[in-house]
Every structure is written in structure tokens, then in C-alpha cells.
Amino acid sequence: MEEIVKQITDKWKTLIESTVVDGYSRKVQSIEFFRMNKYYTGYPEIEFCYKVNFNFEDGISDSIYSNTTNPYIDTTKEKWHKRLEDRFTNMFWVTSDEVMPRVGSNSGETKFENSKVDYMTNQGYRFIIQFYPKGFIPELREEKLNNLLV
């Protein structure tokens, strides 16, 4: 399972680093992932659930949401974070029949609670995803098959 988790997180790292808004992009300095039941015992529903942290190289921890209309403030970073969140929301929202992901009480948190992802949180200096690798296995298989056909 660890190899599958690594494949998934490597794919997400590439997606994060390939996100560019007005020439602005960010590099991931480190990736930390762990199996949730390592720290939270007694919850069988999270036995095969993982949490991954993508820690950004620049370590920005200021508010990424300025909520200002001042035309002289550069909003590129805010736009970048919005695009990143939109890309992952579209990827994790399993079907249109499913309830639309909802923003949680924490700034930058989106809850999915489906067979793939529980939630993602954008904290500015890091991007966190709690997910179920088994939910991504069909996608990984399809990618491998498509690569064989090329």
C-alpha cells in the first residue's frame, strides 16, 4: 500500500508544482504522509486512510485570503491558491450525484467524505489531504493501461 500512496502523492506533487498563475508557482519542499490508524486507534473506518502534508519551499504562512478590494495589492498568490483548490476539488469530487464538497469551519478546508478523500486543507505554508488510496486504484490502473497503449 505504501507504494500506491507514494505514486498518488508524487502525482499530486507534480500537479501542485505545475499550477501557475500569472507566472507565479510554488515548489514543494517536503512531503510527509502517514497512515491515520498509527495515531488514532480504535477507528476501523480509518484503518486504510492516509494523511499527506505538502510543505511548501517558501514557507508562506501569512493569510492567503486578503479579502480586500484594493487595486494596488497583488492578488496573484490568492489566485494561485484558489486555482490549486479548484483543481483538487474537481479531481476529488467523485460524481455529480454526490453532494457538492463543502467548505469547513477552518479557512481553506474542503470536506468530501467520499470513497477517495475525507478532506483537504490549504494552510498557505502547507497543503493537507486525508485520503483512501484504495479509491484511487482504478485511476492508477487506467493510467498504466493507457501508457501501455501509447
N, C-alpha and C positions, 0 to 999 in steps of 0.2 A: 504494500500500500504506500510505503514511503516514496517509492519510485514514481508512482502515479501522482502523488502530491507534488513532488519536485517538478514533474512535467507540467502540471497545471500552473504552479506558481511561476515557473520560467516563462510560460506563455503570457501570463498576466504582467510580469515584469516588462516584457517586450511591448505589450500594449500600453502600459503606463509610460514608458520611455519614448514611445513613438507618438504620443499625444503632443501636438504642437499648436499653439495659439499665438498668432502674431509674432512668430519667431521664438516664442518662449516655450521651453520644455524643461523637464526635470529628470534627474538621474536617481536611481535607487542605489543607496549606499550599501544596504544590507537587507536580507530577508530572514525573518525568524518565523518558524512555524512549529506548532506542537499539537499533539492530539489532546482534545479537550478533557477526556476522562483521566488524563495524567494529573490534572489539578482539581477536577471536580468529580469526585467519586459518588457512586450511588444513583447515577442518572443514566440508565441503559440507553435512552434515546440519543445520547451524545457519544456513545462508545466509538463510533467511526466518524466523529465530527472533528474538524481541524480548524485552528485559527492561524492566520498568517498576517504578519506585520511587514509592510514595505516601508522601510525607513529611508527618507529622502536625504540625499547628499548635502543639500544646502541647509537642512535643519530648520526651515522656516516654521516658526511657531506663533507668529502674530496672527491676528484674526484674518482669515482668508475671505471673509464676507464683510466688506466695508459698509454696505448699506447706505451709501452716500450718493448724491446726485451731482457732486462737484465735478464739473467737466475737466478740471485740471489734474485730477487724480487718475493715475494709470490703473485701469481695471483688468489688465492682462492676466495677472495671477488669479483673480477671481474667476475670469472666463475660463482659464485653463482648468481650474478645479471643477467648475460646472461641466465642462466637456468631459473630463475624466469620469465624473459621477454619472453622466448621461450614458457614456459608452458601457460602463459596467452595469448600470440599471437595465439597459436594453439587452445585454447578454444574460443577465441573471433572471430576468422576468420570463419564466418558463413558457407560458401560453397566454393568449389574450383572454382565455376563460378564467384565468387565475385573477385573484384580487390584485389590483394595482399596488406595487410596492408603496409603503407609506414611510414618511419621514418620522423618525422617533423623536423623543424629547431632547436628545443630545444633538448639538449642532453637527450637521454633516452625516448623521446616521440614517440609513435607509433599511427598513426591515422587509425581508422577502418571505421567510419562513416557509420555504418550499423544499423539494427534494434535492435541490442543489445548494442553496445558500440560506442561512439564517438571517444574516445582516451584513452590511458593510458600513464602515465609519471612516470619514475623511477628517483627520485631525490637523491637517495642514503640514505638520512635520512627519506624519506617517499616515498610511492608508491601511486599514484593517478589514479583513474579510473572514467571516466564520462560515465554513462550508463543509459539504459532504462529498468527498472525492467520488464515491460510487455514482452520484448523479451526473458526473462528467464523463464516465467511461464510454457511453455511446458516442459522444462527440470525438473523443480521442480515437476510437476505433474507426469512425468515419474519416477522420483526417488521415490516418495511416492508410486506409484503403484508397483514398483519393491520391495520396502520394505514390502508391504503387501503380496507379493507372497513368501517371504522368510520364 
